[in-house]
Amino acid sequence: MSNALFSEELYTLAQAAKLLPLNHNGKHISIQTLRRWATRGCRGVRLELTYVGSRVYVTLEALRVFTQARSQGPIEPIQVTPTKAARRATEALRRMGV
């Protein structure tokens, strides 16, 4: 979508997914993954989307900034929460005096 209104070309999420390298399964990144990167982010980095009416677009620059920021490592520390099984095992060890 090239338009004088925008300084960069806009791509739909489906188009953008096909521009990115294939994932470890040899498949394209899913549209849902792109949406998740925009809403939740990935290790503290969010993908910038552009909304025109009810349509969602992304620019090559936004993809470049996102992937470059992600390549620099985690911005925020990853917090790991123990699973229920791990908590039970820890409690059992405490009761045994270990």
N, C-alpha and C positions, 0 to 999 in steps of 0.2 A: 504494500500500500504506500505509494509515494505521493506526497502531497506537499505543497508549499507551506502548509501550516506546521508541519513537523520537520525538524532538522535531520532526523534519522528515519530510515525506513522501519515501519512497524511490521512485526510478524505475529501471527496468531500463535497460540501455544502449540498447536499441532505442527505448524511450520517450524517453530523453534525447536521442538523435540527432534525433528528430522535433521536439523543443522548440527546438533550436538553429537559427539562420538557415541558409539554403541556402548551399552553397559557390559558388565562382566558375563551376562548371559547371551550376548550378541544381539540384544534387542535395543530399540530406541528408548530413550528416557520417556516415561509416560507423562501425559498432560497433568495427571494428578500429582506427580512428583514436582513438576514446575509450580503448580499451585501451592503445594506444601512448602516449597522453598520460599515462596513469596509470603505466605501467611505465618508459618511457624519459624521459618529460617532453618539453617543447617549450621549447627555449632556457632550460633551467634551472628551469622551472616544471612541477610535476606535478599531475595531477588526482587528487583524493582519492576513492577508491572505498570502499564499505562492503560487506563480505561477511557474508552470513547463510547459514550452511551452505555449500553449494556455489554459491549464487547471488550474483551481483554486482549492486550497486545504486550509484546516485549520487544526491546531493541537489541541489536547486536552488542551495543555498548553496555547495556545492563547485564547481559550474559557474560561479557568479558570481565566487568567489574566483579560480579558474583564469583566466577570461577577463579579469578586472580586472588580475591580475598580469601576464598576457601583454601587455596593452595598455600597460603602463608601459615596455615595451622589454625587450631582453635582459638577464637577470640575470647570466649568465656569458658571457664572450667566445666568439664563434663561432670555432672553429679550422678553417681550411680546409687540407686536405691536397692537395698538387699531384697531378694525375693522372699516370699513366705517360707519356702523350704529352708533358705539360708538362715532366716531368723529362728525357725524351729530348731535347726541343728545347733546354732549358737547357744540357744537356751538350754538344750539338752546337755551340751558340753559344760555349761556353767553349773547345772545341777549335779553333774558327775564330778565337779571340782577340777576340771581341766582348764 
